[in-house]
Amino acid sequence: MAAEASNEADREIVVSRIIEGPRRLVFDAFTSATHLGQWCAPTGGKITTHSFDFEPGGVWDATIQGPDGSTYPNHWVWKEIVPPERIVWLYGMGKDDPHSVKTALTLAERGATTEATLRLVFGSKEERDEKVAKYYAAQGAQQSLDALAAYVAALAR
């Protein structure tokens, strides 16, 4: 694993956030299309789910509509699910997207809070750099964790 990590370092984005809530609740926010639809879209946007199967090899196929009305296909293939510690998926714009991004969420208990770390691994350094510059990938990953934190806080109340 160490060799894989060192080979991926120049192709990755890693963001973390402390979330006010138990690890199990943070994990559960990924387990259904209903949960994901509440926090995974950009602010003011919405998600239409076409299919959802939360198990290794399963797919979440959806369309995200931005606040400006623009739409984006969303295709996740769940690769690894270790409740309530880790979820790994491939994220792409469609089933055959050659530029899918390997995404791993690791959840660590920190007392009554959860440290959520999101790690995105791109196909190449150039692809990562393009997504960072053109699509603000690092900011988007951080915004996703912020939205997840807000959703978990609402669930915990």
N, C-alpha and C positions, 0 to 999 in steps of 0.2 A: 504494500500500500504506500509506503514511503516513496518508492520510485515513481509510482503513479502520481502522487501529490506533487513531487518536484517537477515532473514533466508537465503538469497542468497549471503550475503557478502563473505562468505568463499568459494563460488563456482564461483566467478566472476573475470573478468579482465575488467578494465576500462581505456581507453586511450582517450586523447583529443588533439586537434590541432586547432590553429587559421588558417583559410583558407582565403586567399586574394580574396574576391569575395562576392557577395550578396548571402544571404541564399537561395533565389529561384533558383539560378544557381547551387548551391551545391546540393539542392534537386533534380533538374532536371537530374543530372548526374546518378541518380538511376532509371530513369523512362523508359529507353529503353535498349534493349540488345546491341544496337549500342554504346550507352554511356558507359555501363558497360564494354564492350569489349575493350574500349580504355584505361581503367585504372585499372581494377580489377585483371588482370593476373599479375604474378610476372614479374619483369623486364626481357625482352627478351622472354617472353612466349606469348601465345595467347589463345583465348577463342573461342570455337565453341558452339554456342547456338543451342539447340534442340527444345526448346519451351520457350516462354516468355509471361506472362500475369501479368501486374503490377496492381493488385487490391487485396484487402483482400481475401485470399483463393487461389489466383493465384500462379503460379509456374514459377520460372526461372530454367530450367534444362539445364545444360551445361557441357562441358568437358574443363578443363584447361590443357594446355600443357605447361610444364615448359621449360626453356631454354635448358635443357639437353635432351628433348624429352619425358620425363616421362609424363604420363597423370593421371588426377585426376577427378573423377566424382564430379559434383557440383550440389546440389539440394537445392534451396531456396524456402520456402513457405512464402509468404507475409502474415503476421498476422494483422498488423495495419498500415494504411497509413494516416497521418494527414499532408497534404500539408501546408506550406513547413517546418513544425516543427519536424516531427518525422516519422520514419519508423521502424517497428519491423518485424523480419523474423526469421524463423527457418532455420538454415544452417546445411546441412548434406552431406554425401557422396552418398546418394541415397534416394529414396522415403521412404524406410522403415528403415532408419538408426536409431538404438536405441540410438545413442549417438549424436543426433542433438543438436546444440547449439542455444539457444535463443539469438538473437542479436538485440540490439536496437541502432538506430542512432538518436541522438537528436541534432537539429541545433538551435543555438541561435544567433540572430543578435548582432553584436558588431560594430556599426557604419557601415563602408564600408566593414567590414570583417564578417566572420561567425565562431563561435566556434562550432566545430563538436566534439561530445562526442560519442564514441562507447563503448557499454557495452555488454560483452559476458557473458552469464550465462550457466554454464555447469551442467550436471546432478548431480555431486557430487564434493566434494573438491578433492578427489583422481583423478577424471577424469580431473579436471582443472589442478592439479599439473602435471599429466602425459603429457597433451597437452603443458604445459609451458616448461617442461623439454625436451620432445621428439620432439615436432614440433615447438617450439619457438612461441607459440600462441600470447604472448604479443607483440613480435617484429613484427610478421605478421600483427597484428591489426594496429600497428603504421605505418608500411610500407604501408598498405592500405590507411590510412588517408593521408600519404605523397603523394602517387600516385594520390589520389583524388584531393589533393590541386594543384598538378602540372597540372592536366587535367582542373580543373576549371580556373586556371590562363591562360591557353592557350585559353579556351573558352571566357574568359573575354576580351582578347586582340582584 
